[in-house]
């Protein structure tokens, strides 16, 4: 059983969401200064890229 393009995009989407939640959690709970805003904004960026990966499923 091999992985096709849609399976790869699904796994990439899952990993990006997982990392994005982790970065937002670091920004919210670990860092109280300006670095927290940076971590949270990068986490939101990971969500945006995961959304694009999810939208590409079935099209490539």
N, C-alpha and C positions, 0 to 999 in steps of 0.2 A: 504494500500500500504506500504509494508515494504522495507527496504533498504537491498539490497544484497551486496555481497562483492565488486562487481565492482563499485557500487554507493558509497560505503564507501571510496574506493580508489580514486575515482574521486573527492569527497569532500576533502579528505586529500591532494590530489595534488593541488587543488585550494587554500586551506588554506596555504600550504607550499609556494606556489608561492607568495601569498599576503604578507606573513610575510617576505619572502626573499627580495621582492622589498622594503618593509618598512625598513629592516635592511640596505640594500645598500643605500637607500636614507638618512638614519641617518648618515651613514659613509661618504657619499659624501657632505651633506649639513649642518649637525649639528656639527660634530666634525672635527676640523682641525688638530689635533695632531695624535699620534700613535693609539689612540682609534678608530679613523675613519677607519684605515686599518683593525682593528679587527672586527668592525661591518660589513664591506664590505666582509671580508673573510667568516664570519659566514653566511651572506646572500647568498653567492655563494654556501656554503655547503647546505643550505636549497634548493637551486635550484637542486643540485645533488640528494638529497633525493627525491624531487618531481619527478625528472626524473625516478628514480627507481620505485616509486609508480605508475607512468604512465605506465611503462613497464610491471608491474605486472598485470595490468588490463586484465582480460580474462584468466590468467594463474593459478590463485589460486582458 
